[in-house]
Amino acid sequence: MLRVFRNIFAMPELKNRIFFTLSMLVVFRIGAHVPIPGVDSGALQSFYAASSLGNLISFFNTFSGGALVNLSIFALGILPYISASIIMQLMTVVFPALERIAKEGDAGRRKITQYTRYGTIVLALVQSYAISVGIQDMRAPGGAPIVIGNLSGFFFSLVTMITLTAGTTFVMWLAEKISERGIGNGASLIVFSGIIAGIPSGMVRTFQLIQSNELSVFLLLIVLVIIVGVTAAVVLFETAQRKIAVNYARRMQGQQMTGGSSSYLPLKINASGVIPPIFASSLLAFPSAFTAFQSSPWLRNLGTYLTPSSVVYNLIFVLLIFFFCYFYNAIQFNPVKLSEDLKRYGGFVPGIRPGEKTAQFLNSILMYLTFIGAIYLSLVCILPNFLYAGFNIPFYFGGTSLLIVVGVALDFSNQIETFLINQNYEGLMNRFRTRSR
């Protein structure tokens, strides 16, 4: 481990990328504590403490890194950007014009990215307007208004929409810069930092509950054992693969005989990673956030069915996870093209005829692995929802949060390892060239 850290800091480019990533995350954490204008923070905290929507607020506050409870300029976080990305990917599959643009190489990807940015701004405007309208009718238990009196009405809504939309746009810019000049996926790392930032405060509240005898030590140990077991299962499934043997026939190329080797095709059980839970959570975040800040009785009743502890919410959540698992794998993995490539280079799966039969075999394996992966993601995501509601744990770390933390950590470490391997390979090639001269 020490040698790995020494190698990281011995490479200026990798060191600069890591420092740049950390600096961007620090900027995000600072902005998560800057409140929007016209809000009484004390009255807001009192309202959250007495609200019946505590589970929902805690759930979405985890993904905003505490910005939602503080109602800061980054209260919407990166979720509008993720939602816009989902919508754009779906539209790319449905509309042939967008599909042609996406296949135009770098120019097409830049256009799709630009459309995603526009969609992010539209979603942020809609969500910020819903928050601004709903929060004006909210009052603390003592009757104190959350919004300062001289800033209520249309002016407050306008200021809130501009502030939250600008904050979301800035967070989107941070995510893109991290992906471009840092290490790892920017959007995932921002969500990762928000989840990690909530752990210390959750631990403090846990010890406070133990001291006040509201939470028993035995129950806490049971929850910790469950967390450790689920974490181990997540690591196991995230790294598990189904290896399909591939043999290559011997053939003559010019004056040389090539082929005759064997390899394998690795297929991950959870090839989609944390994308389905993030997509499903972001889609459910919009109606949940909208109903949570409304004063209409029927909208508030509807919001109770969209809390993480409700059966309706978890059923929709599981269905969305299954949908995005199959959708993502259908986009990323093409069995027909893979079978044609294997046939072109003389590769074949033992016992399976090349061509169409190989494509059918690979497709059946992929469908089976996707089904297993969707079940695994669903169980990991919905189990902590009921534990959180049933045992009243003072922090929400599990399910989607745990998947994101483990998945992003594994991806981050893999990217660092790949960078180190590439640099060592280039160093070996440079030494070889020097000796050749």
N, C-alpha and C positions, 0 to 999 in steps of 0.2 A: 504493500500500500504506500509506504513512504517513497519507494522508488518511482511509483506512478506519479505522485505529487511532484517529485523532483524532475521527472521528465516533462510534466506539464509546464512548470515554471522555467524549464530550460529552453522551451520553444517560444520565441517572442510572439509569433502569430497566434498560437493557441492561447497563450497567456492574455494577449490583448482581447481576444474574442470572449474569454471568460469574464474578464473585468468589465467589458462593455455590456455583457448580458446582466451582470450583477448591478451595474450602475443604472441600467434601464429599469430593473425591478425595484431598486431603491426609489427611483422617481415615482413609480407607480404606487409604492407603499406610502410615500409622503402625500401624494394627491388623494389617497383614500381617507385622509384625516382632515381635509380642507372642506368645511361645510359650504353648502350653497347659501346665497344671500336670503335673508328674511325668515329664517327658521330658528326657533328657540330650541336649542339642543337639549336642555334639561326637560322641557315639556315633552319633547319627542321620545326621550329615553323612558320617561314615566308612562307614556302611552304604550310603548312596546312592552314594558314590563307587565301592564295590566291587560294587554290585548289577548284575545282568544286565538289570534293567528301567530302565536309565538313559534310553533313548530315550522310553519311556512316561512316566517321571517328568518329564523335561524338557518333553515335549509338554504335559502337563496343568499343570505348574508355570507355564508361560507364561500360561495363562488365569487362574490364581489370583494372578498378580503376584508370584511367589516365596513365597507363603504356604504352599504345599504342602510345599516342601523344608524350610522352617522349622517346619512343623507348627504354625502360629500359630492364633489364634482365628478367623481368616478363611480357614482352609485349604480349606474347601469352596467359598469364593468365591460367585459369583452363579449357578453352574451348577445347583444345585437349584431355584432360582427359574425359570430358563429351562426346565428339564425339566418343572416343574409347569405352566408356561404352555403348553408343547407338548401335554401330556396334556389340559389343559382345552380347548384349541382342538379337538383330535380328538374329545373327548367332546361338545363343543357341536355338532359336525356329526353325530355318531352318534345322540345321544339327543335326541328332540324336546323334552323338558321343558327341558333346558338351552338349546336353541335359542330357545325362547320367552322364557326369562329374558334371554338376550342381546339380544333385540329389544325389550326394555322400556325402552329409553333409558338415561338416567343411572342410574336405580335398578337396572336389570338389569346394567349394567356394574360397578356397585359390588358386586353379589352375586357375579359371576364373579371379580372381583378378590379378594374375600374367600375364595372357594373355592380360588383359586390360592395364596393365602397359607397356607391350611391344608395344601394339598398340598406346599408348599415345606417346611414344618416336618416332615411325615411323611418326605419323601425325605431331609432332612438327618439325622433320627434314624436312619434305616436306614444311610445311608452312614457316619455317625460311629460307629455301633456296629461296622460292618465294620472300620473303621480301628482302633478301640480294641482289638478282639479280635486282629486280625492283627499289630499292632505289639508286642504283649506277647511274642510268640515270636521277635522279631527281635533280633539281636545284631550288634555291630560286628565287623569282622574279627579284632580282638584278643580277642573273647569278652565284651566289656563289654556289659551289657544296655542297651537303649535306654530302657526304662521303669525308673524308680527303684524299688528293691525293696520299700519299704514302701508303695508306691501301686499295686501290681499287683493283679490280680484284678477282682472285681466293682466295687470302689470306683473304680478307675481308669477302667473302662468307663463308669460312671455320670458321673463328672466330665468325661470326654472328650465324651460325648454331649451333656451340658448345655452345655458350653463351645462346641463346634463348632456346635450348633444355634442357640444364642444369637448366635454370630458371624454365621451365615448370615442369621438374622432381622434383625440390625442392618444387614447389607449390603443386604438387600432394602429396608429402610426408607430407606437412603441413596439407592438407585436411584429409588425412588418420589418422594423429595423433590427429587432433581435434575430429574426429568421434570416435576414440578409447579412448582417455583420457580426452576429454572435454565434452561439452554439445552441442547437435545439430549435424546436418550433416555438415561435414567440407567443402565440395565443395559448398554447398548452402550458407554457412556463408561467404566464400571468395568472392563469387559473390555479396552477400549482402553488405559486407564491401566496395567493389569497387563502388557500386551504391551510398551508403550513403556518401562516401568520395567526390563524385562529386557535392553534393548539395550545400555546402558553396560557392564554386567557381561559380556555376550557379546563386546563389543569388547575389553575388557581380556583375557579368556581367549584371544581370537584373537591378539593381539599376543604373549602369553606363548607360545603354540604356535609362532608364527613365530620368536621368539627361541631356542626350544629345537629348532628345525628339525623339528618334528613336522608343520608345515603350511607348504607352499611358498608363496611370494609369487605365483607364476604361477597356482596353483590358487585362491588367494584372489581374484585379479583375475577369473578366470573366473566364480567364484561371484558376485562383485559385478556383473559384466556381466549375468548371468542375473537377479539381483534387480532391477536397473534395467529390463531388458527386460520382465520380468513386471509390474513396477509400472506401466510405461507402458501395457501391454496392459490391466491392470485399470482404470486411469483411462479408457482409450478405451472399454471395454465398459460401464463404469458410467455413462458419459454418453451412450452411443449410443442413438438412437431410430429407430423406424420411423414416419414421418409419413404418415398416411392422409388424403388430401384429402377435405374435406366441403364441399359447396355447399348454400346455402339458397335455396329458391324464393321468388320475389316473391309477396306476397299482400297483400290489402287488410285493414287493421285500422282500422275506423271510417272516417275521412276521409283516412287516410294509407296510403301504400304502403310496406311493410316487406319486409325480406329482400333477396335478390339478392346477398348477400355470399358469400365463400368463406373457409374456414378449414381447419384440419387437426387430426387426432386423434393426439397423440403416444403411441406405445407403446414403452416401454423394452425393450431386448433382455433385460436382467436386471431385471425388475420386482420380484422378490422381494428383491433386495439381498443382504445378508450373512445373512439369516435362515436359509436352508437349511443353510449350513455350520455355523452356530452350533447349530441344532437337532440336526443330525447328530452334531456333536462332543459335545454334552451327553448325547445318548442313549447314545453309545458310552462316555462317561466312566463311567457307573454300573457296567457289568460289568467294565470294565478296572480301575477303582479297587478293586472288590470282590476280584477275583482277585489283584491285585498285593499285597494285604496278608494273604493267606491262606498257611498253612503246608502245606496239603494238596497232595500231588504232582500229582494230576490237575487241581486248580484252578490250580496254577501253570503246568502245561502248557497249559491252556486260555488262560491269560493271555498266553502267548507268541503265540497267534494273534490277539490283540487289541491288539498293539503297532502303532504307526503305520507301521513298516517292513514288516509282513507283508502278503502278497497278500490274505488273508482280510479283514483289517481294511479295506484300501483298496477291496475289492470291495463290502463292506457300506456303506462310507462313500459310494461313488458311487451306489449304489442309494438310500440315504437322501436324498442331495442331489436326485436326480431326483424322488423322491416328494414332498419338501417344496416343490420348485419348482412342480410341477403343483398340489399341494394349496393352497399360498399364493395362486397366481394364480386358482384356481377360487373361492377365498373373496373375493378383492379385486376381481375383474373379472367382470362378468355381461354377456355379449354380448347376450342377449335384452333385458335392461332398457335397455342403451345404445342398441340399435337402436330400441326403442319411444320413448325420449326424443328421438332424432334425428327420428323420424317425426312426433312430436307438435309439434316446433318447426319443421317444414318442412325439415329437413336430410336429405341423402342423399349416399351415396358415388357418385361418377360411374361409370356403367356397371353399377351394382348396384341391383336393385329394392329399395325400402324394405321394412322388416318382416323376414320370416323369412329372405329371401336375404341381407340385410345382416347379420343375426345369424350366419348360417353363414359368411359371408365373414370377419367379425371373429373368430369362433371359430377358423377355420383359420389366420389370421394369428397369433393368440395362441398356438396350439399349436406353430406353427413357431418363433416367437420363444422360447417356453419351452424347447423342445428345444435350440436354439442356446445359450441362457443356461445350461442345465443342463450341457451339454458344456463350456462355458467355465469354469464353477465347478468341475467335476470335475477338469479338467486343472490348473487353478491350485492346487487343494487337494492333489492326490496327488503332483504332481511334486516339491515340496520334501521330502515324506516320504522318497522314495528318494534325493534328493540329500543329505539329512541323514544317512541311514544309510550311504550309499556313501562319502561324502567325510569323514564324522566332523566336520562343522562344529560348533563348540562352542556354538551358539545356534540356537534354532528360530524363525526369522523368515521366514515365507513361507506360501503356501497360505492356510489359514483366517486366520492371523494377519495376513497382508498384506491380505486382503480386508476384514477388520474395520478395520484401521488406515485404509486408503484410503476405505472406505465411510463410516465414522464421521466422518472428517475432512471429506469432501465434504458429508455431511448437516449437520455442525456449521456449516460455512461457509455453506451454503444457508440455514439457519435464521437466522444472523446477518444475511445479506443481505436475507432476507424481512422481518426485524424493522426493519432500516434503511429499507427501501422503505416499509413501513407507516407508520413514524414520519414520514418525509418527506412522504408523502401526507397524513397528518393535519395536518402543519404547513402544507402548501399550502392545505388546506381551511380551516384556521383563519384564514390570511391572507385568503382569499377572503371569508369571512364578515365579517371586520373591514372590508374595503373596501366590502362591500355595505351595512353599517350606515352 
